[in-house]
Amino acid sequence: VQLQASGGGLVQAGDSLRLSCAASGRTFSSNVMGWFRQAPGKEREFVVAINWSGNTYYADSVKGRFTISRDNAKNTVYLQMNSLKPEDTAVYYCAARTMPIMSRSRYEYAYWGQGTQVTVSS
C-alpha cells in the first residue's frame, strides 16, 4: 500500500495550489481518505477527509478555502487550496483509513504518503 502526494510548492498569499494523492497497491474507493498538515514545531493536524460517496469533513481553519475531491477510478484524491495564507505553510500528508467512517484523528489512519511541502509567503 503506497500513497504518493504531490503538487506542493512556494506561492504568495492569496494564491492557489492543487495537491494530488495517488494510491497504489490496494484500491481505496470504499475507504476514507484524508489530508493532514504539519508545520515546524507543531503537531500534525487534520485538514479534511472524504468518504467513498463524496461526503466531506473540513477543519474550521480551511473551510470555504480548501476543497477535497476524489476520483475512485484513478485511486486519486485532490486538495484544491485557494486563498492561501502564510499560516497554511506546512508539510501536507495524505492518509487512508481502512474503516469507512470519517475521522479527524491521525491515529485512525493506517496509511500515509510521504508529504509535500507547501510554503505561503506574505
Secondary structure, 3 states (H helix, E strand, C coil): CEEEEECCEEEECCCCEEEEEEEECCCCCCCCEEEEEECCCCCCEEEEEECCCCCEEECCCCCCCEEEEEECCCCEEEEEECCCCHHHCEEEEEEECCCCCCCCCHHHCCEECCCEEEEEEC
